[in-house]
Amino acid sequence: MMRPLPYLLAFVLLAGCSAGGGISSYWDDVDLKVTESNYSAGEERFARFAELLVKAPEKEADKALEALLDRMKEDEVTYYVYSNWIESAFHNYFSPCRNPRIFGNAAQRFAEDGILSPEEAERLLDLAAKDRLNRPGEPCVVPEGAEADREVLYLVLNLDCRTCLQSLAALACEHPEAEHIALCFGYNPIPEATGWKYIKPEGMDNIFELEAAPFWFLKAADGTVAIPYSSEFDSPVFARPE
């Protein structure tokens, strides 16, 4: 199950980040080249940048991202490493810095720069397209046959994943006013946990990043997304992978 940059993004301190000009000059005089000896320091520096970027005004954030992407091209290995960090920070469903707009801009640049393989660039563009769906306040998009004309808590789960099955019990009492629908994939039989409507629809991989399962989201009665993708499960027995 995919998780963000080793939780650095949730805890890094911003103190000192504004010294020397803040986000617009963050990468000035920084040697971006990634080596075995400076990998951890570079990861921490990028984590601080990610937190600043999602809080910055859009124009300033876009300019700072472009500056980083330009610098990344100086070294191919560095480009690959930073592209992974960018995906983890701004696309990952569970990242505190998740930002579909920023990730979409980065994915477009990855495709244009021609440094990543065509297959990898296409994968990132596909993730960026999925990120444009099910954003807060926008129409809820689910596979055909999973629609409902009321408030719904949707859970995306892999039937072959023990952690996913635990999430059924962990979410059972959440938003009791909503219908609970489990969007399932995998090969094991439907579980016996009650209180859920189980659906195995076609085309789930066209909407969701299935590797991120389990995750849930809440559709309001008016058909818009009330709560975006979340990995939070309110249960003391829910197994959280380290």
N, C-alpha and C positions, 0 to 999 in steps of 0.2 A: 504494500500500500504506500503510495507516494506521499511524502511529507516534505515540508519546506526546508530551506537552509537551516542546519541543525539548531533550530529555535533561537539562533542569534538574533533574528529579525524581531523577535518579541521582546528582547531584553537589552539590546545594546543601548548605551547612553549616547545622547546627542551632544553632551558637553564637549566643547572644543571643535565641533564640526563647523561652526560658523566662523571660527577664526580663520582669517585669510580670505574672506570673501563669500563663504557659504556655498550654496549649491552651484552657483554659476561658475565658480572657479575651483570646484572640489577636486578636479583631476589635474589642475595646474601643477607642474613640477613633481608629478608622481610617476615613478617608473612602474608602468602597468605590467611589465613582463612577469609572467608567473613561473616560479621555480619551486622545486620541492621544499626549499628552505623558507620561502616567503609565502607559501600557499595560505596558511592560517591567518597571517596578518592581512593578506589581500582579501580574504573572505570576510574578515571583520570590517575592513575598510569599506568593502562593497555593501555590507549589511547596514552600516551607518548611512551610506549614500541612499540606499533604498528607502529608508525611513524618512529621510529628508525629501526625497523626490516625490513621494505620495502626498506630502504636506505642502509642497510648493505650488504656486499659481501655475496653471497649465502651460503658459508660454515659457515661463522660466524652466519648468520641468522638461519640456520638450527640447529646449536649447541645451540643457545639461545632459540629457540622454544622448542627443546627437553628438555632443562633444566626446562622451564616453565611447560611443560606437565608432567614431572616427579614430580614436586612439587605439581601440582594440585591434584595428587592422594592421597595426605595426608588427604583430607577431601572431602566427596562425594558432599556435598552442594556446596563447592567451585568449584569442578570439573564441576558441571552443570552450575554454573554462568559463569565461565571462558570460557567454551565451547560456550556459547551464545555470549560472547564478541568476541571470535575468529571468529565465523561465521559472526557477524556483521561487523567486521573490514576487514577481508580478502576475504570474499565471496560476501558481499552485492554489488549489481550492482552499487550503488551510493556512495560507501565509497571511500574517497580519498586514502585509504590504500588497496584497492582491489588488491589481488595478488593470482591468481589461483594456482600457484605452492605452496605457503605457505599454503593456505587453503587445498589443496590436501594432503599435508604431514600431516596436523593436522587431517583431516578426517580419514586418514588411521590409525593414532594412536588411535583415538576415537573408531574405530571398534576393534582394537587389545586389548585395555585396558579393555573392558568389563564392564565399569562402567555405561555408558549410556545404555538405553534399546536397544535391537536389532533393533526395529523399528526406533528409533531416530538415531542410528548409520547408518542404511541403508539410511535414508533420507539425512544425511550429505554426505555419499558416492555418492549418486545420484546427489546432488548439485555439488560436486567436479567434477563428470564426465561431467556435463553440462558446467562447467567453462572451460573445455578444448576445447570447441567449440568457434568459432567466436572470436578468439584473433587477435590482429592487425597483418596484414601481412600474415595471414594464410587463407586457402580457406574458403569462406563464406558458412555456412551450414544453409539452410532454409528448411521448409517442402516441400514435393513433390508438384509440381504445382505452387510454388512461385518463381521459378528460372527465371532469365532474363539475356539476353546476352548484358547487358549494365550496366552503373553505376546506382545503385538503393539505395534510402533511404528507409529502412524498418522501420515501426513503429508497435510495438506490443501493441495492445490495447484490453481492455475489453469493449464490447459493453454495459455492464450494469454499467459502471463507468463514472460519469460526468467528472471527471478530465481527463480520457482517451480521451473522445470526444473533450474536449477543446484542447488537444494536436494536433488534426488535423489542426486546424486553426493556432496554434502556430508554426507549422512546415511547413506550406504551402509554404512559400517563401524561406525556407532553401534549399541550394544546388539545385537551379532551373534547372541545367543541368541534374540532375538525375531523373529517373522515381521514383514516390512516390507510394509505395505499403504498404497498411495497412493490417497486419496479425491479423485477428480478432478472438475473441472467446466471448462467452456469448450468451444471449438470445434475446436481443433487436434487432430491425431491423437495417440494414445497414444505416448509417447516410447519410445526403444529401450533406455533404461538398464535393465540387468539387476538381479536381486536383489529386485525389487519385484513385488507383486501389484497390478494396476491395476483399480480399480472406479470406475464412474461411477454412483453411486446416486441415486435420487430423494430429495427431502426434505432435502438437505444444508443448505439455507438455513433450515430450521426448527431446526437444532441449532447451527450455527456462524455466526459473522460472516464471511462469505466474503471481504469486502474486506480482512481481515487476513492472507489467505494470502500467502506460505507460512508455516505453523506446524505443529508436530508435538506429539504427546503419547504417553505410554507407558501401556499397559494391562497390569497384572500378570496372572499366570496365574489368580488367583482372581476376575478380572473387575472389579477396582477400578482406579481411576486411580492409577498410581504416580508419574508425572511429569505435571503439568498443562501447558497450552498453553505452548509455548516457541518463541522465534525464534532460538535459539542453534544455529548450524550450524558444526561443527568442520571447517572447510576454509579454507586460506589463499587460495583462489581464489574463494570465495563472494562475490558482489557484494552489498555492503550499501549501499543507497541513502543518500545524504547527507541 
